[in-house]
Amino acid sequence: MATIHNLLNGGIGRDLSPAPFSMEPKKLEVKMVINTDLETVCKNIQINLKTKHPVLQRYYDVRPERLNIIAGGPSINQTLPEIKKRYDNGEIIVAVNGAHDWLLGHDIVPHACMFLDCRPEVIEFVKNPHKKTKYYVASQCHPKVLRALKKHDVVLFHAHQDIGEDKAMPPGFMKISGGSTAALRWINLGYVLGFRDFHYFGLDSCYQDSKNDHAYKTPLPFENEIMVTCAGREFKTSVTMAGQAQFFEKMVQKFGKKFKVEVHGDGLTKHILDNIKVPQYEPDNTRPQLIS
C-alpha cells in the first residue's frame, strides 16, 4: 500500500481546513461524501427522469479498444502530444467536466463526456456542446445541465451514492458506482459499456504549482492546500484530490483483476500506481456484476 501522510497538520477539519498544526506526520484517511444534500439529489433525479433522454440500463459486449479518459489535471498540457496522437489514430477519447472544452480547444472532439457533480456550477462545462459527442449525465446532476444539452446526444445514468437516493429512482434501475469523483466513475461506466483497458490523462490528484489543480479555469470552489508524502515523495494537494488518489488505489487493488489501468503524466495518482502491487488482469468476456 502506498500510504499517504499529511505533513502539515494532524488532520482535516469539517470545513476542509487544516486542523491544528503538528510536526508529526499523520496517516491521512479521507472519507469522501457527496457535496449535495439528499433532498436536492432526489429532486434533480425526479426532474431529469421526466426528460425524454434514454437511461443506461444494460451491459454492453466486451470491447478490445482502450478507453482514453481525459481528466483536468495540469499534466495534460505535457501529455497533449500523446493524446493528439491517439486521437489522430482513431482511438476513443472521453472527457471529464471541463476537459471537454480543453480538448475542443486543441482540435480534439471527444467521443463522449461524463458529468456527475450535482452542483449548478457544472453548467459552465457545457457551454460548447458538440454534435459528435455523446454525453453521459448522472440523473443527480442539476437540471440546467440537461437543458443545455437538450439538442444533443445524451444518455442518463444513475449514480450510486448510498445516501438514500434510491427512493427517487424507478424499480429495477442500474446504478453506476465505483468512484468518488467523475474521473474515477469513468472506470465503472466504461466497464458497463464494455471497456476493460483504461488509460488516464490528467488524473494528477495534486497541484502542479501554486493554486493550479486544473489545466483550465474551473468554476468549482478552490480548496485549501495540504502537503502530503507518499512513497518517498511530497505532493501539494487538497482533501478531495487526496481522497481521489486513495480511492483509486483501493479500487485498483480490490478490482484490478477485472480491468487494466494506466496513468499518464506525473502526479500523485501515477506515483501511487507505480508503487503498489496491481493484481494480474484476468480477461472475462462475460457481463459480471458492477465493480464498486
C-alpha positions as CSV (number, residue, x, y, z in Angstrom):
1,M,0.0,0.0,0.0
2,A,1.3,3.5,-0.9
3,T,0.2,5.2,2.3
4,I,-0.4,9.0,2.1
5,H,0.7,11.0,5.1
6,N,-0.3,14.6,5.9
7,L,2.8,16.6,6.6
8,L,1.4,19.9,7.8
9,N,-1.3,19.0,10.3
10,G,-2.8,16.3,12.4
11,G,-6.0,16.0,10.4
12,I,-8.6,17.9,8.4
13,G,-11.4,20.0,9.9
14,R,-15.0,19.5,8.9
15,D,-14.8,22.6,6.7
16,L,-11.9,21.0,4.8
17,S,-9.5,23.4,6.5
18,P,-6.2,22.2,8.2
19,A,-6.6,21.1,11.8
20,P,-4.2,22.4,14.4
21,F,-0.5,22.2,13.4
22,S,1.6,19.3,14.3
23,M,5.2,18.5,13.5
24,E,4.5,14.8,13.4
25,P,3.3,13.4,10.0
26,K,0.0,11.6,10.3
27,K,-1.5,8.9,8.1
28,L,-4.2,10.7,6.1
29,E,-7.5,8.9,5.7
30,V,-10.2,10.8,3.7
31,K,-13.8,9.8,3.8
32,M,-15.5,11.1,0.6
33,V,-19.1,12.3,0.9
34,I,-21.4,13.7,-1.7
35,N,-21.4,17.6,-1.9
36,T,-25.2,18.0,-2.1
37,D,-28.0,17.2,0.3
38,L,-30.3,14.2,-0.2
39,E,-33.4,16.4,-0.9
40,T,-31.7,18.2,-3.7
41,V,-30.3,15.0,-5.2
42,C,-33.8,13.4,-5.2
43,K,-35.4,16.5,-6.7
44,N,-32.8,16.6,-9.5
45,I,-33.4,12.9,-10.3
46,Q,-37.1,13.3,-10.4
47,I,-36.9,16.3,-12.7
48,N,-34.3,14.7,-15.0
49,L,-36.2,11.5,-15.4
50,K,-39.1,13.4,-16.9
51,T,-37.0,14.3,-19.9
52,K,-37.0,12.0,-23.0
53,H,-33.4,11.1,-22.7
54,P,-32.6,7.3,-22.5
55,V,-31.3,5.8,-19.3
56,L,-28.4,3.4,-19.2
57,Q,-29.9,0.1,-18.3
58,R,-27.8,-2.8,-19.6
59,Y,-24.3,-4.1,-20.1
60,Y,-22.6,-3.9,-23.4
61,D,-20.4,-6.6,-25.1
62,V,-16.7,-6.5,-24.1
63,R,-14.6,-4.3,-26.5
64,P,-10.9,-4.7,-27.3
65,E,-10.2,-1.0,-27.6
66,R,-8.5,1.1,-24.9
67,L,-10.5,3.9,-23.4
68,N,-8.5,7.1,-23.0
69,I,-10.0,9.2,-20.2
70,I,-9.0,12.9,-20.1
71,A,-9.4,14.4,-16.7
72,G,-8.5,18.0,-15.9
73,G,-5.1,17.8,-14.1
74,P,-2.3,20.2,-15.2
75,S,-0.3,17.3,-16.6
76,I,-2.5,17.1,-19.7
77,N,-0.6,20.2,-21.0
78,Q,2.5,18.0,-21.1
79,T,0.8,14.8,-22.4
80,L,-1.2,16.6,-25.1
81,P,1.0,15.3,-28.0
82,E,0.3,11.7,-26.9
83,I,-3.5,12.5,-26.6
84,K,-3.5,14.1,-30.0
85,K,-1.6,11.1,-31.5
86,R,-4.1,8.6,-30.1
87,Y,-7.0,10.8,-31.4
88,D,-5.5,11.0,-34.8
89,N,-5.0,7.2,-34.8
90,G,-8.8,6.8,-34.3
91,E,-8.6,5.8,-30.6
92,I,-11.6,6.5,-28.3
93,I,-11.2,9.7,-26.3
94,V,-13.6,10.6,-23.5
95,A,-13.6,13.6,-21.2
96,V,-14.5,14.7,-17.7
97,N,-16.1,18.1,-17.0
98,G,-14.0,21.0,-18.3
99,A,-11.6,18.7,-20.1
100,H,-14.3,18.7,-22.8
101,D,-13.7,22.3,-23.8
102,W,-10.0,21.9,-23.3
103,L,-10.0,19.1,-25.9
104,L,-12.1,21.1,-28.3
105,G,-9.6,24.0,-27.9
106,H,-6.9,21.6,-29.2
107,D,-8.9,20.4,-32.1
108,I,-9.9,17.1,-30.4
109,V,-13.6,16.2,-30.4
110,P,-14.2,13.8,-27.5
111,H,-16.3,10.8,-28.4
112,A,-18.0,11.1,-25.0
113,C,-18.1,13.3,-21.9
114,M,-19.4,12.5,-18.4
115,F,-20.9,14.7,-15.8
116,L,-21.5,13.5,-12.2
117,D,-21.5,16.6,-9.9
118,C,-24.9,17.8,-8.6
119,R,-23.8,21.5,-8.3
120,P,-25.2,24.1,-10.7
121,E,-21.7,25.3,-11.5
122,V,-21.3,22.3,-13.8
123,I,-23.3,24.2,-16.3
124,E,-20.1,26.1,-17.1
125,F,-18.7,22.9,-18.5
126,V,-21.4,22.6,-21.2
127,K,-21.2,25.9,-22.9
128,N,-19.8,24.4,-26.1
129,P,-21.5,21.0,-26.6
130,H,-20.6,19.2,-29.8
131,K,-22.9,17.3,-32.1
132,K,-20.4,14.4,-32.4
133,T,-20.0,13.9,-28.7
134,K,-22.2,11.6,-26.6
135,Y,-22.9,13.0,-23.1
136,Y,-23.3,10.6,-20.1
137,V,-25.1,12.7,-17.5
138,A,-25.8,11.4,-13.9
139,S,-29.5,11.7,-13.1
140,Q,-28.5,13.6,-10.0
141,C,-27.0,16.5,-12.0
142,H,-28.6,19.9,-11.9
143,P,-31.4,20.1,-14.5
144,K,-29.7,23.1,-16.1
145,V,-27.1,20.6,-17.5
146,L,-29.7,18.7,-19.4
147,R,-31.4,21.9,-20.6
148,A,-28.1,23.0,-22.1
149,L,-27.7,19.6,-23.8
150,K,-31.4,19.1,-25.0
151,K,-30.4,19.1,-28.7
152,H,-27.5,16.7,-28.2
153,D,-26.9,13.0,-27.8
154,V,-27.5,12.4,-24.1
155,V,-27.7,9.2,-22.0
156,L,-28.6,9.4,-18.4
157,F,-27.2,7.0,-15.8
158,H,-28.0,6.5,-12.1
159,A,-25.0,7.2,-9.8
160,H,-24.8,5.1,-6.7
161,Q,-24.2,7.4,-3.7
162,D,-25.6,5.3,-0.8
163,I,-27.4,8.2,0.9
164,G,-31.0,7.2,0.2
165,E,-31.3,8.4,-3.4
166,D,-32.9,5.1,-4.4
167,K,-36.3,6.4,-3.4
168,A,-36.3,8.8,-6.3
169,M,-35.4,6.1,-8.9
170,P,-37.7,3.7,-10.7
171,P,-37.8,-0.1,-9.8
172,G,-35.1,-2.2,-11.4
173,F,-32.7,0.6,-12.2
174,M,-29.0,0.1,-12.8
175,K,-26.7,2.1,-10.5
176,I,-23.1,3.1,-11.5
177,S,-20.8,3.2,-8.5
178,G,-17.1,2.9,-8.1
179,G,-15.6,6.4,-7.7
180,S,-15.6,9.4,-5.5
181,T,-15.1,11.8,-8.5
182,A,-16.3,11.9,-12.1
183,A,-12.9,10.9,-13.3
184,L,-12.9,7.7,-11.3
185,R,-16.5,6.9,-12.1
186,W,-15.5,6.6,-15.7
187,I,-14.0,3.1,-14.9
188,N,-17.4,1.7,-13.8
189,L,-19.2,3.5,-16.6
190,G,-16.7,2.3,-19.2
191,Y,-16.8,-1.2,-17.7
192,V,-20.6,-1.3,-18.3
193,L,-20.0,0.0,-21.8
194,G,-17.7,-3.0,-22.5
195,F,-14.2,-1.5,-21.9
196,R,-11.5,-3.2,-19.9
197,D,-8.4,-1.2,-20.8
198,F,-8.4,2.3,-19.2
199,H,-5.8,5.0,-19.8
200,Y,-6.0,8.1,-17.7
201,F,-4.5,11.5,-18.7
202,G,-4.7,14.4,-16.1
203,L,-5.6,12.2,-13.1
204,D,-3.0,14.0,-11.2
205,S,-4.7,14.4,-7.8
206,C,-2.2,17.2,-6.9
207,Y,-1.2,20.7,-7.8
208,Q,1.5,21.3,-10.4
209,D,2.3,24.7,-9.0
210,S,0.7,27.1,-6.5
211,K,-3.1,27.0,-6.8
212,N,-3.1,25.2,-10.2
213,D,-5.0,22.0,-9.9
214,H,-6.5,22.1,-13.4
215,A,-5.2,22.7,-16.8
216,Y,-8.0,25.2,-17.3
217,K,-10.1,27.6,-15.3
218,T,-12.8,25.9,-13.3
219,P,-16.0,27.3,-11.7
220,L,-15.8,24.9,-8.8
221,P,-14.6,26.3,-5.5
222,F,-10.9,26.2,-4.7
223,E,-9.9,24.0,-1.7
224,N,-7.2,24.7,0.9
225,E,-3.9,23.2,0.1
226,I,-2.3,20.4,2.2
227,M,1.1,18.8,1.9
228,V,1.3,15.1,1.8
229,T,4.0,12.5,1.4
230,C,3.6,9.2,-0.4
231,A,6.2,6.5,-1.0
232,G,9.1,9.0,-0.5
233,R,7.7,12.0,-2.4
234,E,6.0,15.1,-1.3
235,F,2.9,16.5,-3.1
236,K,0.8,19.6,-2.7
237,T,-2.8,18.6,-2.9
238,S,-6.3,19.1,-1.4
239,V,-8.5,16.9,0.7
240,T,-10.7,16.0,-2.3
241,M,-7.7,15.2,-4.5
242,A,-6.0,13.1,-1.8
243,G,-9.3,11.2,-1.3
244,Q,-9.5,10.6,-5.1
245,A,-6.0,9.2,-5.0
246,Q,-6.8,6.9,-2.1
247,F,-10.0,5.7,-3.7
248,F,-8.1,4.9,-6.9
249,E,-5.6,2.8,-5.0
250,K,-8.3,0.8,-3.2
251,M,-10.2,0.4,-6.4
252,V,-7.2,-0.9,-8.3
253,Q,-6.1,-3.3,-5.6
254,K,-9.6,-4.7,-5.0
255,F,-10.8,-5.0,-8.6
256,G,-7.6,-4.9,-10.6
257,K,-8.3,-8.4,-12.0
258,K,-11.3,-7.1,-13.8
259,F,-9.6,-4.4,-15.8
260,K,-6.3,-2.9,-16.9
261,V,-5.4,0.7,-16.0
262,E,-2.5,3.0,-16.8
263,V,-2.0,6.6,-15.7
264,H,-0.1,9.1,-17.9
265,G,1.5,12.3,-16.7
266,D,3.4,12.9,-13.4
267,G,1.3,13.3,-10.3
268,L,0.2,11.7,-7.0
269,T,-2.1,9.1,-8.7
270,K,0.6,7.8,-11.1
271,H,3.1,7.7,-8.2
272,I,0.7,5.5,-6.2
273,L,0.2,3.2,-9.2
274,D,3.9,2.9,-9.7
275,N,4.4,1.9,-6.0
276,I,1.6,-0.7,-5.4
277,K,1.2,-4.3,-6.4
278,V,-1.5,-4.4,-9.1
279,P,-3.4,-7.7,-9.4
280,Q,-2.9,-9.5,-12.7
281,Y,-5.7,-8.8,-15.2
282,E,-7.9,-11.8,-15.9
283,P,-9.9,-11.4,-19.1
284,D,-13.5,-12.2,-18.8
285,N,-15.9,-11.9,-21.8
286,T,-19.0,-12.3,-19.7
287,R,-21.0,-9.4,-18.2
288,P,-20.3,-9.7,-14.4
289,Q,-21.8,-7.6,-11.7
290,L,-20.7,-4.0,-11.4
291,I,-17.5,-3.3,-9.6
292,S,-17.9,-0.9,-6.7
